[in-house]
Amino acid sequence: MNFKLSTTFIPSNNRTTDIISLNLGLVDNDEALIEIVSLEGKLVFKDTFKANNTFVDVKDLDNGNYIIKVTYKNGIKSKAQFTKL
């Protein structure tokens, strides 16, 4: 099960077993830093993406709740919570 995140949309279906699909709204040479943090504050994923439509594989994460943070080069930040099943 996948869910999508954009800068203006927080998904209502925020549960996944394997892949998170992100529509980052990137253009040209733009990029975004993606971080996934457990609710205990542990950073479990960090990478920079340049593609507008990005897929993050979370199947190896422990089941539980996580925060996904998106930080753009211009400093704009967005975040959403998801549950790994």
N, CA, C and O atoms as CSV, one atom per row, in Angstrom:
chain,resi,resn,atom,element,x,y,z
A,1,MET,N,N,0.851,-1.174,0.000
A,1,MET,CA,C,0.000,0.000,0.000
A,1,MET,C,C,0.894,1.233,0.000
A,1,MET,O,O,1.847,1.299,0.776
A,2,ASN,N,N,0.612,2.186,-0.833
A,2,ASN,CA,C,1.398,3.411,-0.956
A,2,ASN,C,C,0.594,4.615,-0.522
A,2,ASN,O,O,-0.637,4.586,-0.528
A,3,PHE,N,N,1.291,5.679,-0.143
A,3,PHE,CA,C,0.609,6.941,0.050
A,3,PHE,C,C,1.444,8.035,-0.567
A,3,PHE,O,O,2.642,7.863,-0.790
A,4,LYS,N,N,0.810,9.164,-0.844
A,4,LYS,CA,C,1.492,10.258,-1.517
A,4,LYS,C,C,1.568,11.468,-0.603
A,4,LYS,O,O,0.691,11.695,0.230
A,5,LEU,N,N,2.632,12.242,-0.775
A,5,LEU,CA,C,2.853,13.459,-0.013
A,5,LEU,C,C,3.217,14.559,-0.990
A,5,LEU,O,O,4.066,14.352,-1.858
A,6,SER,N,N,2.612,15.696,-0.876
A,6,SER,CA,C,3.033,16.855,-1.651
A,6,SER,C,C,3.137,18.018,-0.683
A,6,SER,O,O,2.789,17.890,0.491
A,7,THR,N,N,3.612,19.140,-1.167
A,7,THR,CA,C,3.806,20.273,-0.273
A,7,THR,C,C,2.496,20.843,0.249
A,7,THR,O,O,2.492,21.568,1.244
A,8,THR,N,N,1.388,20.530,-0.404
A,8,THR,CA,C,0.114,21.088,0.032
A,8,THR,C,C,-0.897,20.031,0.444
A,8,THR,O,O,-2.024,20.374,0.799
A,9,PHE,N,N,-0.530,18.764,0.407
A,9,PHE,CA,C,-1.476,17.701,0.681
A,9,PHE,C,C,-0.906,16.723,1.695
A,9,PHE,O,O,0.172,16.164,1.488
A,10,ILE,N,N,-1.621,16.517,2.783
A,10,ILE,CA,C,-1.272,15.499,3.756
A,10,ILE,C,C,-2.246,14.346,3.537
A,10,ILE,O,O,-3.458,14.545,3.621
A,11,PRO,N,N,-1.744,13.154,3.261
A,11,PRO,CA,C,-2.622,12.051,2.895
A,11,PRO,C,C,-3.515,11.591,4.038
A,11,PRO,O,O,-3.113,11.604,5.201
A,12,SER,N,N,-4.717,11.190,3.695
A,12,SER,CA,C,-5.602,10.614,4.708
A,12,SER,C,C,-5.311,9.134,4.884
A,12,SER,O,O,-5.517,8.583,5.966
A,13,ASN,N,N,-4.835,8.487,3.828
A,13,ASN,CA,C,-4.439,7.084,3.902
A,13,ASN,C,C,-2.932,7.051,4.085
A,13,ASN,O,O,-2.180,7.122,3.113
A,14,ASN,N,N,-2.497,6.945,5.316
A,14,ASN,CA,C,-1.074,7.080,5.603
A,14,ASN,C,C,-0.462,5.800,6.175
A,14,ASN,O,O,0.378,5.856,7.073
A,15,ARG,N,N,-0.888,4.649,5.651
A,15,ARG,CA,C,-0.339,3.369,6.088
A,15,ARG,C,C,0.349,2.705,4.907
A,15,ARG,O,O,-0.127,2.784,3.774
A,16,THR,N,N,1.461,2.057,5.176
A,16,THR,CA,C,2.185,1.375,4.110
A,16,THR,C,C,2.895,0.143,4.656
A,16,THR,O,O,3.194,0.053,5.847
A,17,THR,N,N,3.155,-0.789,3.773
A,17,THR,CA,C,3.922,-1.972,4.131
A,17,THR,C,C,5.287,-1.980,3.453
A,17,THR,O,O,6.194,-2.689,3.890
A,18,ASP,N,N,5.440,-1.182,2.369
A,18,ASP,CA,C,6.684,-1.294,1.618
A,18,ASP,C,C,7.193,-0.008,0.971
A,18,ASP,O,O,8.366,0.325,1.141
A,19,ILE,N,N,6.364,0.720,0.244
A,19,ILE,CA,C,6.831,1.861,-0.545
A,19,ILE,C,C,6.027,3.113,-0.213
A,19,ILE,O,O,4.805,3.068,-0.072
A,20,ILE,N,N,6.743,4.235,-0.092
A,20,ILE,CA,C,6.098,5.544,0.031
A,20,ILE,C,C,6.329,6.275,-1.289
A,20,ILE,O,O,7.463,6.389,-1.753
A,21,SER,N,N,5.264,6.760,-1.879
A,21,SER,CA,C,5.331,7.516,-3.122
A,21,SER,C,C,5.208,9.001,-2.781
A,21,SER,O,O,4.235,9.423,-2.155
A,22,LEU,N,N,6.203,9.791,-3.199
A,22,LEU,CA,C,6.226,11.221,-2.894
A,22,LEU,C,C,6.170,12.034,-4.176
A,22,LEU,O,O,6.982,11.828,-5.078
A,23,ASN,N,N,5.226,12.947,-4.263
A,23,ASN,CA,C,5.205,13.924,-5.342
A,23,ASN,C,C,5.775,15.200,-4.753
A,23,ASN,O,O,5.076,15.945,-4.066
A,24,LEU,N,N,7.044,15.448,-5.025
A,24,LEU,CA,C,7.762,16.544,-4.373
A,24,LEU,C,C,7.566,17.894,-5.050
A,24,LEU,O,O,7.912,18.920,-4.463
A,25,GLY,N,N,7.024,17.931,-6.261
A,25,GLY,CA,C,6.810,19.201,-6.954
A,25,GLY,C,C,8.105,19.874,-7.378
A,25,GLY,O,O,8.161,21.100,-7.472
A,26,LEU,N,N,9.138,19.098,-7.632
A,26,LEU,CA,C,10.434,19.664,-8.016
A,26,LEU,C,C,10.448,20.042,-9.491
A,26,LEU,O,O,9.790,19.406,-10.314
A,27,VAL,N,N,11.211,21.089,-9.813
A,27,VAL,CA,C,11.387,21.515,-11.195
A,27,VAL,C,C,12.868,21.728,-11.466
A,27,VAL,O,O,13.641,22.046,-10.563
A,28,ASP,N,N,13.250,21.546,-12.732
A,28,ASP,CA,C,14.619,21.781,-13.206
A,28,ASP,C,C,15.670,21.189,-12.275
A,28,ASP,O,O,15.690,19.975,-12.068
A,29,ASN,N,N,16.539,22.015,-11.712
A,29,ASN,CA,C,17.646,21.543,-10.874
A,29,ASN,C,C,17.314,21.558,-9.393
A,29,ASN,O,O,18.216,21.518,-8.556
A,30,ASP,N,N,16.042,21.614,-9.061
A,30,ASP,CA,C,15.634,21.636,-7.664
A,30,ASP,C,C,15.896,20.274,-7.027
A,30,ASP,O,O,15.997,19.262,-7.721
A,31,GLU,N,N,16.004,20.260,-5.704
A,31,GLU,CA,C,16.187,19.006,-4.983
A,31,GLU,C,C,15.564,19.133,-3.599
A,31,GLU,O,O,15.294,20.233,-3.117
A,32,ALA,N,N,15.345,17.991,-2.979
A,32,ALA,CA,C,14.737,17.977,-1.648
A,32,ALA,C,C,15.419,16.913,-0.787
A,32,ALA,O,O,15.770,15.835,-1.264
A,33,LEU,N,N,15.595,17.240,0.475
A,33,LEU,CA,C,16.130,16.304,1.457
A,33,LEU,C,C,14.951,15.589,2.106
A,33,LEU,O,O,14.033,16.230,2.616
A,34,ILE,N,N,14.979,14.253,2.085
A,34,ILE,CA,C,13.938,13.444,2.710
A,34,ILE,C,C,14.534,12.791,3.953
A,34,ILE,O,O,15.576,12.140,3.883
A,35,GLU,N,N,13.868,12.970,5.084
A,35,GLU,CA,C,14.279,12.325,6.322
A,35,GLU,C,C,13.075,11.592,6.905
A,35,GLU,O,O,11.958,12.109,6.892
A,36,ILE,N,N,13.308,10.392,7.412
A,36,ILE,CA,C,12.276,9.650,8.128
A,36,ILE,C,C,12.780,9.444,9.542
A,36,ILE,O,O,13.886,8.950,9.763
A,37,VAL,N,N,11.941,9.835,10.502
A,37,VAL,CA,C,12.305,9.802,11.913
A,37,VAL,C,C,11.241,9.015,12.665
A,37,VAL,O,O,10.045,9.205,12.444
A,38,SER,N,N,11.681,8.129,13.556
A,38,SER,CA,C,10.727,7.419,14.412
A,38,SER,C,C,10.137,8.412,15.415
A,38,SER,O,O,10.688,9.493,15.618
A,39,LEU,N,N,9.032,8.048,16.031
A,39,LEU,CA,C,8.428,8.941,17.021
A,39,LEU,C,C,9.301,9.082,18.263
A,39,LEU,O,O,9.094,9.982,19.076
A,40,GLU,N,N,10.283,8.181,18.404
A,40,GLU,CA,C,11.252,8.289,19.505
A,40,GLU,C,C,12.386,9.244,19.157
A,40,GLU,O,O,13.258,9.503,19.986
A,41,GLY,N,N,12.379,9.773,17.927
A,41,GLY,CA,C,13.383,10.745,17.509
A,41,GLY,C,C,14.580,10.164,16.788
A,41,GLY,O,O,15.522,10.900,16.493
A,42,LYS,N,N,14.585,8.873,16.492
A,42,LYS,CA,C,15.701,8.223,15.815
A,42,LYS,C,C,15.577,8.413,14.306
A,42,LYS,O,O,14.554,8.077,13.709
A,43,LEU,N,N,16.634,8.958,13.695
A,43,LEU,CA,C,16.682,9.117,12.243
A,43,LEU,C,C,16.908,7.748,11.614
A,43,LEU,O,O,17.921,7.102,11.883
A,44,VAL,N,N,15.965,7.297,10.773
A,44,VAL,CA,C,16.067,5.958,10.179
A,44,VAL,C,C,16.307,5.998,8.674
A,44,VAL,O,O,16.625,4.971,8.075
A,45,PHE,N,N,16.159,7.173,8.051
A,45,PHE,CA,C,16.395,7.315,6.614
A,45,PHE,C,C,16.713,8.764,6.320
A,45,PHE,O,O,16.099,9.674,6.878
A,46,LYS,N,N,17.698,8.978,5.420
A,46,LYS,CA,C,18.046,10.334,4.988
A,46,LYS,C,C,18.669,10.245,3.608
A,46,LYS,O,O,19.622,9.495,3.393
A,47,ASP,N,N,18.120,11.023,2.663
A,47,ASP,CA,C,18.665,11.041,1.306
A,47,ASP,C,C,18.158,12.288,0.598
A,47,ASP,O,O,17.134,12.854,0.980
A,48,THR,N,N,18.874,12.709,-0.429
A,48,THR,CA,C,18.487,13.849,-1.250
A,48,THR,C,C,17.978,13.329,-2.588
A,48,THR,O,O,18.580,12.447,-3.201
A,49,PHE,N,N,16.855,13.894,-3.026
A,49,PHE,CA,C,16.224,13.474,-4.278
A,49,PHE,C,C,16.099,14.658,-5.224
A,49,PHE,O,O,15.868,15.790,-4.798
A,50,LYS,N,N,16.256,14.381,-6.518
A,50,LYS,CA,C,16.107,15.400,-7.553
A,50,LYS,C,C,14.917,15.130,-8.459
A,50,LYS,O,O,14.579,15.964,-9.298
A,51,ALA,N,N,14.285,13.993,-8.305
A,51,ALA,CA,C,13.144,13.630,-9.152
A,51,ALA,C,C,11.847,14.130,-8.534
A,51,ALA,O,O,11.698,14.133,-7.313
A,52,ASN,N,N,10.906,14.556,-9.379
A,52,ASN,CA,C,9.612,15.038,-8.913
A,52,ASN,C,C,8.828,13.928,-8.228
A,52,ASN,O,O,8.304,14.121,-7.131
A,53,ASN,N,N,8.744,12.770,-8.868
A,53,ASN,CA,C,8.052,11.621,-8.293
A,53,ASN,C,C,9.098,10.667,-7.742
A,53,ASN,O,O,9.892,10.098,-8.491
A,54,THR,N,N,9.092,10.501,-6.436
A,54,THR,CA,C,10.114,9.732,-5.741
A,54,THR,C,C,9.465,8.601,-4.964
A,54,THR,O,O,8.374,8.755,-4.416
A,55,PHE,N,N,10.139,7.471,-4.923
A,55,PHE,CA,C,9.671,6.323,-4.164
A,55,PHE,C,C,10.707,5.976,-3.102
A,55,PHE,O,O,11.894,5.849,-3.402
A,56,VAL,N,N,10.254,5.824,-1.863
A,56,VAL,CA,C,11.133,5.469,-0.760
A,56,VAL,C,C,10.719,4.091,-0.255
A,56,VAL,O,O,9.564,3.876,0.113
A,57,ASP,N,N,11.666,3.166,-0.242
A,57,ASP,CA,C,11.425,1.799,0.211
A,57,ASP,C,C,11.549,1.760,1.732
A,57,ASP,O,O,12.622,2.014,2.279
A,58,VAL,N,N,10.451,1.442,2.413
A,58,VAL,CA,C,10.447,1.382,3.878
A,58,VAL,C,C,10.165,-0.021,4.405
A,58,VAL,O,O,9.881,-0.191,5.591
A,59,LYS,N,N,10.241,-1.034,3.528
A,59,LYS,CA,C,9.874,-2.387,3.954
A,59,LYS,C,C,10.786,-2.932,5.050
A,59,LYS,O,O,10.373,-3.818,5.797
A,60,ASP,N,N,12.022,-2.424,5.165
A,60,ASP,CA,C,12.938,-2.913,6.199
A,60,ASP,C,C,12.792,-2.179,7.534
A,60,ASP,O,O,13.446,-2.545,8.511
A,61,LEU,N,N,11.947,-1.153,7.588
A,61,LEU,CA,C,11.711,-0.456,8.858
A,61,LEU,C,C,10.859,-1.326,9.774
A,61,LEU,O,O,10.038,-2.115,9.306
A,62,ASP,N,N,11.058,-1.178,11.071
A,62,ASP,CA,C,10.200,-1.852,12.039
A,62,ASP,C,C,8.788,-1.297,11.923
A,62,ASP,O,O,8.612,-0.131,11.568
A,63,ASN,N,N,7.786,-2.109,12.216
A,63,ASN,CA,C,6.418,-1.623,12.237
A,63,ASN,C,C,6.285,-0.541,13.291
A,63,ASN,O,O,6.872,-0.636,14.369
A,64,GLY,N,N,5.507,0.493,12.974
A,64,GLY,CA,C,5.302,1.588,13.918
A,64,GLY,C,C,5.002,2.881,13.201
A,64,GLY,O,O,4.761,2.897,11.994
A,65,ASN,N,N,5.018,3.966,13.952
A,65,ASN,CA,C,4.708,5.295,13.428
A,65,ASN,C,C,5.984,6.077,13.188
A,65,ASN,O,O,6.942,5.999,13.957
A,66,TYR,N,N,5.972,6.836,12.094
A,66,TYR,CA,C,7.141,7.609,11.681
A,66,TYR,C,C,6.705,8.985,11.185
A,66,TYR,O,O,5.554,9.189,10.796
A,67,ILE,N,N,7.638,9.910,11.208
A,67,ILE,CA,C,7.460,11.239,10.624
A,67,ILE,C,C,8.366,11.311,9.403
A,67,ILE,O,O,9.554,11.001,9.484
A,68,ILE,N,N,7.801,11.719,8.274
A,68,ILE,CA,C,8.618,11.959,7.085
A,68,ILE,C,C,8.724,13.465,6.915
A,68,ILE,O,O,7.717,14.172,6.879
A,69,LYS,N,N,9.963,13.949,6.811
A,69,LYS,CA,C,10.235,15.380,6.677
A,69,LYS,C,C,10.836,15.644,5.303
A,69,LYS,O,O,11.721,14.917,4.850
A,70,VAL,N,N,10.347,16.693,4.645
A,70,VAL,CA,C,10.860,17.108,3.347
A,70,VAL,C,C,11.381,18.527,3.502
A,70,VAL,O,O,10.652,19.416,3.942
A,71,THR,N,N,12.651,18.742,3.138
A,71,THR,CA,C,13.251,20.075,3.188
A,71,THR,C,C,13.761,20.422,1.805
A,71,THR,O,O,14.595,19.712,1.242
A,72,TYR,N,N,13.252,21.522,1.259
A,72,TYR,CA,C,13.644,21.968,-0.076
A,72,TYR,C,C,14.843,22.901,0.015
A,72,TYR,O,O,15.122,23.458,1.076
A,73,LYS,N,N,15.560,23.073,-1.112
A,73,LYS,CA,C,16.740,23.945,-1.148
A,73,LYS,C,C,16.426,25.365,-0.697
A,73,LYS,O,O,17.279,26.034,-0.113
A,74,ASN,N,N,15.210,25.828,-0.965
A,74,ASN,CA,C,14.842,27.197,-0.604
A,74,ASN,C,C,14.452,27.330,0.867
A,74,ASN,O,O,14.080,28.418,1.308
A,75,GLY,N,N,14.533,26.229,1.638
A,75,GLY,CA,C,14.258,26.275,3.066
A,75,GLY,C,C,12.840,25.888,3.461
A,75,GLY,O,O,12.557,25.717,4.646
A,76,ILE,N,N,11.951,25.747,2.493
A,76,ILE,CA,C,10.577,25.344,2.802
A,76,ILE,C,C,10.581,23.909,3.303
A,76,ILE,O,O,11.263,23.045,2.751
A,77,LYS,N,N,9.806,23.665,4.366
A,77,LYS,CA,C,9.740,22.331,4.966
A,77,LYS,C,C,8.299,21.848,5.008
A,77,LYS,O,O,7.362,22.634,5.145
A,78,SER,N,N,8.151,20.546,4.887
A,78,SER,CA,C,6.848,19.909,4.979
A,78,SER,C,C,7.042,18.597,5.713
A,78,SER,O,O,8.117,18.000,5.651
A,79,LYS,N,N,6.006,18.146,6.409
A,79,LYS,CA,C,6.122,16.861,7.085
A,79,LYS,C,C,4.761,16.192,7.181
A,79,LYS,O,O,3.717,16.840,7.100
A,80,ALA,N,N,4.803,14.878,7.355
A,80,ALA,CA,C,3.590,14.078,7.495
A,80,ALA,C,C,3.943,12.862,8.336
A,80,ALA,O,O,5.104,12.461,8.418
A,81,GLN,N,N,2.942,12.293,8.948
A,81,GLN,CA,C,3.133,11.083,9.730
A,81,GLN,C,C,2.609,9.889,8.940
A,81,GLN,O,O,1.604,9.997,8.238
A,82,PHE,N,N,3.294,8.745,9.056
A,82,PHE,CA,C,2.793,7.525,8.443
A,82,PHE,C,C,3.022,6.345,9.372
A,82,PHE,O,O,3.837,6.401,10.292
A,83,THR,N,N,2.290,5.287,9.110
A,83,THR,CA,C,2.398,4.064,9.892
A,83,THR,C,C,2.939,2.963,8.997
A,83,THR,O,O,2.386,2.696,7.930
A,84,LYS,N,N,4.013,2.325,9.427
A,84,LYS,CA,C,4.573,1.161,8.725
A,84,LYS,C,C,3.917,-0.068,9.320
A,84,LYS,O,O,4.009,-0.304,10.525
A,85,LEU,N,N,3.252,-0.857,8.481
A,85,LEU,CA,C,2.565,-2.068,8.923
A,85,LEU,C,C,3.416,-3.291,8.685
A,85,LEU,O,O,2.996,-4.405,8.997
